[in-house]
């Protein structure tokens, strides 16, 4: 009987616990709903939707579970088939079109079919070619190039319809392009800058760069300009994102020095933390403590990654011996009668600010705990 009572109590407790968890989950879901609704409302705003398209072009198409590309491919293929059938009917005189000035109208069905066929080829290449590439940056660049090629082909087809044959249309397109290029020299220079960025890759989407006083993460490289998500800037003294975006013409990449913090062969930067200590301090103790704290924070995995990249650098003119995976501590005599204790370490540039803050706290705690070996300047001695 006692065993049965215990079982009943355990069952009731388990049931009550499940109900409590369900209630908490329901409350959490209810609490999230207003936020989700607010996000949805923001996405529906025209300016927000446009900004999302500009900062993440084709993002929906890159998702593995997205059906949108295949739907567009099927729709475009059906349209191309219908236009091809209509062009065949016109070509075999089964359907007669009325006359038009310069005889343009009879060539329109063929032009529409060729345009639709070009779009089908572009969709096939994107869906079954570009989207299968693992590198997001490569997918982004190839999509841009592919769409540019298709746009040029469509312009050539339209020119051929207007100017009666393909050769004349292409020549006319070249002449028009030359005239437009001379009229809009700056945009053309930016377009050439885009080609330079694509081929020479001074920076890519996702890289952290500094160019002409602007510093940020590259979120878009369009045909004419580049967009950065700024960090630091006018209102911040740290490398935290400022919330602003920076746009500059691609032509700047041809004439301005670009500082890239995300070089694929070595995506790390050196950072330093320095303290002023008295001459009477135990320098060996300070050096050991600073090195230990930084090694503990960075971890063995970070050092292993740096070692791998250091081996990659051995295949370049960079001296691999100058790249040390472990932190280095140096001392310098300061001009104000103190010694500067400096610890230098490698860090991911996008984590540099957070890591520096954490290390500063831990270093001060460890060094202040040994006041008999480490003497810091007093407030009235500075």
C-alpha positions, 0 to 999 in steps of 0.5 A: 500500500505504501509502495502504491502511494509513493508511485501515485505521488511520484506520478503526480509530481511528474505530471505537475512538473510537466504541466509547469514546463508546458506553462513556462514554454507557453509563457515564453512563446507568448512573450516572444510573439510581440517581438516576432510581430515587430520584426515581421512588421519591420521587414514589411516596410519598403525601406527595410525590405530594400535595405535587406535586399541590398545587404544580403542579395540572394540570401533567400536563394542560398538557403538549402531548404528554399524552393524559390529558385526551383519555382522560378526555374520552372516558371521561366522554363514554361514561359520560354517553351510557350514563347518558343512555340509562338515563335515557331508558329510565326516563323512557319506563317501559321500566325501572321503578325501585322506590319510595323515600322522598320519591320520590328514586330515580326522579330519580337517573338524570337527576341522574347524567346531568346531572352527567356532562354537566357534567363532559363540558362542563368537560373539553371546555372544558379540553382544547380551550379552556383548554389552548390559551392560551399564558399559563400563569398564565391557564390556571391561573386559568381552570382553577380558575374552571371547576372551581369553576363545575362544582362549584357546578352539581353541588351544585345538581343534587344539591340538586334531586334531594333537594328535588324541583325545580331551583328549590327545590334552588337556593334550598336551596343558597343557604340552606345556603351562607349558613348555612355561610358564617356558621359558617365566616367565616374560610374564606369571607373567604379565598375572597373574597380568592381572588376579589380575587386573581383579579380585581385580580391583586396577585400571580400564580403565578410572581411574587416577592412580600413579604407580612406579613413573608413573602417568596417566589415564588408557586407556588400560589393555591388557593381558600383559601390561597396557597403561597410558595417562600420565599427569604431568611428566618430562616437566610439573609442573601441572597435565595437560596431557603431550602427552606421553603414558606410558606402564608397565607390569601388573606384577607391580600391584603385587609388586608395590604400586598403587595410585588410584585417582578414587576409585568408592566409593569416586572419589574425592581428597582433594586439597589446596590453600595457601596464606601468609598474615600478622599477622595484617590481619582480619582472620575472614574476610579472612576465610569467603571470601575464603570459599565463593569463593570456595563454589561459584566455586564448586557449590551446585551440587558438594557438593550434590554429595560429600554428597552422596559419604560420605553416601556410605563411612559410610558403610566402615571403613572410618570415614564419619565425616572426609569427609566434602562437604564444604571447610575448611579454616585453619591458620598456623604460617609460619617459615618466620614470616607470617601466612599461610591461607589455604583453603582445598576443594574436587574436581574431580581429572581430573579437579583439575588443572583447578579448582585450577587456577580459584580459585586462580584468584578469591581469589586474586581478592577478597582479594586484593580488601580489602587491609585494612583487608588483607595484603600480603607480599611485594616483598622486604619482602620475 
